[in-house]
């Protein structure tokens, strides 16, 4: 979100970031350094501090809360799966922060379970997912959805085209889908280092016409792209959540979600969607074929998805933050 779009009073503390290599998927993580953070906190004298994850700024904020008497709230999206390979420094910071927090915000049910596993008191954990304009997404998708008629079954993925997102596995699963449903299409919407490799592999499969690549989708075009799909698939090998799943739910598109994504914790199979293991592409492909062959099941999932999406609307999430603040202030 552009800073100039924020209409409320706010301050962005100056600082810089350092990019270091992550142990998995040949990616890098960002370490933020804010030399003026302690001074800024001392000037603002906040009553409550919400610290994101277990970073250097979070540790600075915790130190200030101990010195200045502020109440500290942990805000995390980490799941048991996504945090399995964090660094020793992150583990040490996490060990220091969690016992000293007065309340906890988890961005998914899976993140809340991880907080409890790490020792946070369950009665002080509040689920506060990333928020969306759910009503706008639903209305736009309804307005832009193509009229019913003869068109090929369409499978959609939106996101980065990199190793962690499981796009190789999705394309491998499409090989099985293509055999069963030759008319089916797979659309990859997004940029990434694997695009050329995926296009070449689609050609080897004899599915170059059925596999389509779109560029990065601007937020205002997301409902349009989703409305044209019969099934949305998130095949991530690791994902703290997968926010596009909420966009698919709000847009009335049935969801097939990786078991390694935090969004899976909201799905009750088979009512709400399907949970798959992307490391087993053949099984994932067969599950998608079965779903494409059952329009009534897809309609039920789409209707249920719209209900699930409502808990991610901005006013709902704002109330969760208010609850966490009240919990922090009420602690002894």
C-alpha positions as CSV (number, residue, x, y, z in Angstrom):
1,X,0.0,0.0,0.0
2,X,1.5,3.4,-1.0
3,X,2.2,5.5,2.1
4,X,0.4,8.5,0.6
5,X,-2.9,6.5,0.6
6,X,-2.9,6.3,4.5
7,X,-5.2,9.0,5.6
8,X,-4.7,8.6,9.4
9,X,-1.8,10.1,11.4
10,X,1.3,7.9,11.1
11,X,5.0,8.0,11.2
12,X,7.4,5.8,9.2
13,X,10.6,5.4,11.2
14,X,13.7,5.8,9.0
15,X,16.0,2.9,8.6
16,X,17.5,0.4,6.1
17,X,17.3,-3.2,5.2
18,X,19.7,-6.0,4.7
19,X,19.0,-9.0,2.4
20,X,20.5,-12.4,3.5
21,X,20.1,-15.9,2.0
22,X,17.4,-18.1,3.5
23,X,18.2,-21.8,4.0
24,X,15.4,-23.0,1.7
25,X,14.3,-22.4,-1.9
26,X,17.2,-20.2,-2.8
27,X,15.4,-17.1,-1.6
28,X,16.5,-14.2,0.6
29,X,15.0,-12.7,3.7
30,X,15.0,-9.1,4.7
31,X,16.4,-7.8,8.0
32,X,15.2,-4.3,8.9
33,X,17.4,-2.0,10.9
34,X,15.8,1.1,12.5
35,X,18.5,3.0,14.4
36,X,16.0,5.7,15.5
37,X,13.4,3.3,16.7
38,X,14.2,3.5,20.5
39,X,14.3,7.3,20.3
40,X,11.0,7.4,18.5
41,X,9.3,5.1,21.0
42,X,10.6,7.3,23.9
43,X,9.2,10.3,22.2
44,X,5.8,8.8,21.5
45,X,5.5,7.0,24.8
46,X,3.0,4.4,23.6
47,X,0.7,2.5,26.0
48,X,0.7,-0.6,23.8
49,X,3.3,-1.8,21.3
50,X,2.6,-4.4,18.6
51,X,5.8,-6.0,17.5
52,X,5.9,-8.0,14.2
53,X,7.6,-11.4,14.3
54,X,11.0,-11.9,16.0
55,X,13.2,-9.3,14.4
56,X,15.7,-6.6,15.5
57,X,13.0,-3.9,15.6
58,X,10.7,-6.2,17.6
59,X,13.5,-6.9,20.1
60,X,14.1,-3.1,20.4
61,X,10.4,-2.5,21.0
62,X,10.3,-5.2,23.7
63,X,13.3,-3.6,25.4
64,X,11.5,-0.3,25.4
65,X,8.3,-1.9,26.7
66,X,10.3,-3.3,29.7
67,X,11.9,0.1,30.4
68,X,8.9,2.3,29.7
69,X,6.1,0.2,31.1
70,X,4.3,-0.3,27.8
71,X,2.3,-3.5,27.1
72,X,3.8,-5.7,24.3
73,X,1.8,-7.7,21.8
74,X,3.4,-10.3,19.5
75,X,2.1,-10.2,15.9
76,X,3.1,-13.2,13.8
77,X,2.2,-15.2,10.7
78,X,4.7,-18.0,11.4
79,X,3.3,-21.6,11.3
80,X,4.9,-24.8,12.6
81,X,5.8,-25.7,9.0
82,X,7.1,-22.3,8.0
83,X,9.3,-21.8,11.1
84,X,10.9,-25.2,11.0
85,X,14.2,-23.8,9.5
86,X,14.5,-20.4,11.1
87,X,17.9,-19.3,12.2
88,X,19.3,-19.7,15.7
89,X,19.2,-15.9,16.1
90,X,15.5,-15.9,15.3
91,X,14.8,-18.8,17.7
92,X,16.7,-17.0,20.5
93,X,14.8,-13.7,19.8
94,X,11.5,-15.7,19.8
95,X,12.4,-17.3,23.1
96,X,13.0,-13.9,24.6
97,X,9.9,-12.2,23.3
98,X,7.0,-14.8,23.7
99,X,7.1,-15.2,27.5
100,X,7.3,-11.4,28.0
101,X,4.3,-10.5,25.7
102,X,0.9,-9.6,27.2
103,X,-1.1,-10.7,24.2
104,X,-0.6,-12.4,20.9
105,X,-1.9,-11.9,17.3
106,X,-1.8,-14.8,14.9
107,X,-2.6,-14.1,11.2
108,X,-4.2,-17.5,10.8
109,X,-5.5,-20.4,12.8
110,X,-2.3,-22.2,12.0
111,X,-0.3,-19.3,13.3
112,X,-2.4,-19.2,16.5
113,X,-1.7,-23.0,17.0
114,X,2.0,-22.3,16.6
115,X,2.0,-19.6,19.2
116,X,0.3,-22.0,21.7
117,X,2.9,-24.6,20.8
118,X,5.6,-22.1,21.7
119,X,4.2,-21.4,25.1
120,X,1.8,-18.5,24.6
121,X,-1.3,-18.6,26.8
122,X,-4.2,-19.7,24.6
123,X,-6.6,-17.3,26.3
124,X,-4.4,-14.4,25.2
125,X,-4.0,-15.5,21.6
126,X,-6.2,-13.6,19.1
127,X,-6.7,-14.6,15.5
128,X,-6.2,-11.5,13.3
129,X,-5.7,-12.3,9.6
130,X,-4.6,-9.9,7.0
131,X,-7.6,-7.9,5.9
132,X,-9.3,-7.5,2.5
133,X,-12.0,-5.4,1.0
134,X,-14.2,-8.5,0.7
135,X,-17.4,-6.8,-0.4
136,X,-15.6,-5.1,-3.3
137,X,-14.0,-8.4,-4.4
138,X,-17.3,-10.2,-4.4
139,X,-19.2,-7.5,-6.2
140,X,-16.5,-7.1,-8.9
141,X,-16.2,-10.8,-9.5
142,X,-20.0,-11.1,-9.8
143,X,-20.0,-8.2,-12.3
144,X,-17.2,-9.5,-14.4
145,X,-17.9,-13.3,-14.3
146,X,-18.4,-14.5,-17.9
147,X,-21.9,-15.6,-18.9
148,X,-22.6,-19.3,-18.6
149,X,-21.7,-21.2,-21.8
150,X,-19.4,-23.5,-23.4
151,X,-15.8,-22.8,-22.3
152,X,-13.0,-25.1,-21.3
153,X,-12.5,-25.9,-17.6
154,X,-10.0,-23.4,-16.3
155,X,-7.5,-23.9,-13.4
156,X,-5.9,-20.7,-12.1
157,X,-2.8,-20.0,-10.1
158,X,-1.9,-16.4,-9.0
159,X,1.4,-15.6,-7.4
160,X,5.2,-15.7,-7.8
161,X,6.6,-18.3,-10.2
162,X,9.3,-19.6,-7.9
163,X,10.3,-22.9,-6.2
164,X,8.6,-22.3,-2.9
165,X,5.2,-21.7,-4.5
166,X,5.1,-25.2,-5.8
167,X,4.4,-24.2,-9.4
168,X,6.6,-27.0,-10.8
169,X,4.4,-29.5,-9.0
170,X,1.2,-27.8,-10.2
171,X,2.4,-28.1,-13.8
172,X,3.3,-31.7,-13.2
173,X,-0.1,-32.4,-11.9
174,X,-1.6,-30.7,-15.0
175,X,0.0,-33.5,-17.1
176,X,-2.4,-35.9,-15.4
177,X,-5.3,-33.4,-15.7
178,X,-4.5,-32.9,-19.4
179,X,-4.8,-36.7,-20.1
180,X,-8.2,-36.9,-18.3
181,X,-9.6,-33.6,-19.6
182,X,-7.7,-32.6,-22.8
183,X,-9.8,-29.4,-23.1
184,X,-8.8,-28.1,-19.6
185,X,-6.6,-25.0,-19.3
186,X,-4.1,-24.0,-16.7
187,X,-3.3,-20.3,-16.2
188,X,-0.3,-19.0,-14.4
189,X,-0.7,-15.4,-13.4
190,X,2.5,-13.8,-12.1
191,X,6.2,-13.2,-12.6
192,X,9.2,-15.2,-11.4
193,X,12.4,-17.1,-12.2
194,X,10.6,-20.3,-13.3
195,X,8.5,-18.9,-16.0
196,X,10.7,-20.0,-18.9
197,X,11.2,-23.4,-17.4
198,X,7.5,-23.9,-17.0
199,X,6.7,-22.7,-20.5
200,X,9.4,-25.1,-21.9
201,X,8.0,-28.0,-19.9
202,X,4.4,-27.3,-21.0
203,X,5.7,-27.6,-24.6
204,X,7.4,-30.9,-23.8
205,X,4.0,-32.1,-22.4
206,X,2.3,-31.1,-25.6
207,X,0.2,-28.6,-23.7
208,X,1.6,-25.3,-24.9
209,X,-1.8,-24.2,-26.0
210,X,-3.5,-25.2,-22.8
211,X,-1.0,-23.6,-20.5
212,X,-1.2,-19.8,-20.5
213,X,1.0,-17.3,-18.8
214,X,-0.2,-13.9,-17.6
215,X,2.0,-11.1,-16.3
216,X,1.7,-9.7,-12.8
217,X,-2.0,-9.0,-12.0
218,X,-2.7,-5.5,-10.7
219,X,-4.9,-5.6,-7.6
220,X,-7.8,-3.9,-9.4
221,X,-7.7,-6.7,-12.0
222,X,-7.7,-9.6,-9.5
223,X,-11.5,-10.1,-9.5
224,X,-11.6,-10.2,-13.3
225,X,-8.9,-12.9,-13.5
226,X,-10.5,-15.0,-10.7
227,X,-14.0,-14.7,-12.2
228,X,-12.8,-16.5,-15.3
229,X,-11.6,-19.5,-13.4
230,X,-13.4,-22.7,-12.4
231,X,-10.9,-23.7,-9.7
232,X,-8.1,-21.8,-7.9
233,X,-5.1,-23.8,-6.8
234,X,-2.4,-22.7,-4.2
235,X,0.3,-25.5,-4.5
236,X,2.8,-23.9,-2.1
237,X,5.5,-26.0,-0.6
238,X,5.6,-23.4,2.2
239,X,3.4,-20.4,2.8
240,X,2.5,-18.7,6.1
241,X,-0.9,-18.1,4.6
242,X,-1.5,-17.4,0.9
243,X,-3.6,-14.2,0.8
244,X,-4.9,-14.8,-2.8
245,X,-6.9,-17.7,-1.3
246,X,-9.1,-15.1,0.5
247,X,-9.5,-13.3,-2.8
248,X,-10.6,-16.5,-4.5
249,X,-13.1,-17.2,-1.7
250,X,-14.5,-13.7,-1.9
251,X,-14.7,-14.0,-5.7
252,X,-16.7,-17.2,-5.5
253,X,-14.0,-19.5,-6.9
254,X,-13.6,-23.0,-5.4
255,X,-10.1,-23.5,-3.7
256,X,-7.6,-26.3,-3.8
257,X,-5.1,-25.5,-1.2
258,X,-1.7,-27.0,-0.2
259,X,-1.5,-28.6,3.2
260,X,1.7,-26.5,3.7
261,X,-0.1,-23.2,3.5
262,X,-1.7,-21.4,6.6
263,X,-4.9,-20.9,4.6
264,X,-5.6,-24.6,4.7
265,X,-6.4,-24.3,8.4
266,X,-9.7,-22.6,7.4
267,X,-10.8,-25.4,5.1
268,X,-13.1,-28.2,6.2
269,X,-13.0,-30.9,3.6
270,X,-14.9,-31.5,1.4
271,X,-17.4,-28.7,2.3
272,X,-15.2,-25.7,1.9
273,X,-12.5,-26.8,-0.5
274,X,-9.8,-29.4,-1.0
275,X,-6.5,-29.7,0.8
276,X,-3.7,-31.4,-1.2
277,X,-0.1,-32.5,-0.8
278,X,1.8,-30.7,-3.7
279,X,4.7,-33.1,-3.3
280,X,2.3,-35.7,-4.8
281,X,1.4,-34.1,-8.1
282,X,-0.5,-37.2,-9.5
283,X,-2.8,-37.2,-6.5
284,X,-3.3,-33.4,-6.7
285,X,-4.1,-33.8,-10.4
286,X,-6.7,-36.5,-9.8
287,X,-8.3,-34.4,-7.1
288,X,-8.6,-31.4,-9.4
289,X,-10.1,-33.6,-12.2
290,X,-12.7,-34.9,-9.8
291,X,-13.6,-31.4,-8.7
292,X,-13.8,-30.1,-12.3
293,X,-16.2,-33.0,-13.1
294,X,-18.6,-32.0,-10.3
295,X,-20.2,-28.6,-10.9
296,X,-22.6,-28.9,-8.0
297,X,-19.8,-29.5,-5.6
298,X,-17.9,-26.5,-6.9
299,X,-21.0,-24.3,-6.5
300,X,-21.3,-25.4,-2.9
301,X,-17.6,-24.7,-2.3
302,X,-18.0,-21.2,-3.9
303,X,-20.9,-20.3,-1.7
304,X,-19.2,-21.5,1.4
305,X,-16.0,-19.7,0.4
306,X,-17.8,-16.4,0.4
307,X,-18.9,-17.0,4.0
308,X,-15.4,-17.8,5.1
309,X,-14.1,-14.6,3.4
310,X,-16.2,-12.4,5.5
311,X,-14.0,-12.9,8.6
312,X,-11.1,-11.3,6.6
313,X,-13.0,-8.0,6.0
314,X,-11.2,-5.0,7.4
315,X,-13.8,-4.1,10.1
316,X,-13.7,-7.6,11.5
317,X,-9.9,-7.7,11.6
318,X,-9.8,-4.3,13.3
319,X,-12.0,-5.6,16.1
320,X,-9.5,-8.4,16.6
321,X,-6.8,-5.9,17.2
322,X,-9.0,-4.0,19.7
323,X,-9.5,-7.3,21.5
324,X,-5.7,-7.9,21.7
325,X,-5.2,-4.4,23.0
326,X,-7.8,-4.9,25.7
327,X,-6.2,-8.2,26.7
328,X,-2.8,-6.6,27.0
329,X,-4.0,-3.8,29.1
330,X,-6.0,-6.1,31.4
331,X,-3.0,-8.3,32.2
332,X,-1.3,-7.9,35.5
